[in-house]
Amino acid sequence: MAIHPTAIIDPSLEIPPDLEVGPYAVIDKGVSLASGVSIGPFCHVYAGTRLESKVRLDDGVVVGNTPQDLKYRGEPSEAWVGAGTVLREYVTVNRGTAASGLTRIGTDCLIMAYSHVAHDCKIGDGVIIANGVQMGGHVRIGDKAVISGMTGIHQFTSIGAGAFIGGGLRVDKDVLPYTKALGEPLRYGGLNEMGLARAGWPIGAGAWLRSLYRGRDRERTLAGASDLAGWEKRIADGELEGLGGLARELRDFLATRRRGLLLREPMPE
């Protein structure tokens, strides 16, 4: 155990034997700490926070503070950080509200300096978020997505697994799995082949997704709840072609998203 004498840790906590805590860090009552956790200087870990094994918080990280939401009335809620995730300098993570009760960051993520994860956000596993990314509440980011630096993400936006978001952008539409979002104003930038490779999908997945997304544009039926119905046949075809896992992932994304989809420009007649 390496705990600096200036650190303040609530005496009621169960302290794992290999916990590391730097100078002037504060860990409040009601925090759960797993083995191998490292908490850097001047961090503050608030009540309701769970840090899984080998989480690392660098200097000045704040996890589990109250939501920046006028609807919040002090209800109990939590913030979880998954095993192996690293939060770099001055990252802030607010806990959830009554809407979901939880802000969750998955396993093996890297969130770089000065980024903000707002209340009720859900971030998948293996996600990379570069410096200065700012999220509104209820944002969802799928596994192994990459968000470039200085990007702002509108509340309730969903970013699919394996997606790539360019730097310095305003993301105010849902970004399909394994696609790229680029430019200002935001536009569909094609398939993210690197994201597909990182996810380990088989040969043929890229061609199927490309055909699916292009076909969807031709239909031009983009309104609200009709989105999922308009894709269902092609998704079912993907399951028959041995891409069941990818098809289910896409179906789940479409069923839970809440904003307009970022798609290709309509095909010419």
Buried (B, 14 or more C-beta within 10 A) or exposed (E): EEBEEEBEBBEEBEBBEBBBBBEBBBBBEBBBBBEBBBBBBBBBBBBBBBBBBBBBBBBBBBBBBBBEBEEBEEEEBBBBBBBBBBBBBBBBBBBBBBBBBBBBBBBBBBBBBBBBBBBBBBBBBBBBBBBBBBBBBBBBBBBBBBBBBBBBBBBBBBBBBBBBBBBEBEBBBBBBBBBBBBEEEBBBBEBBBBBBBBBEBEEEBBEBBBEBBEBBBEEEEBEEEEBBEBBEEBBEBBBEBEBEBBBEBBBBBBEEBEBBBBBBEEEEE
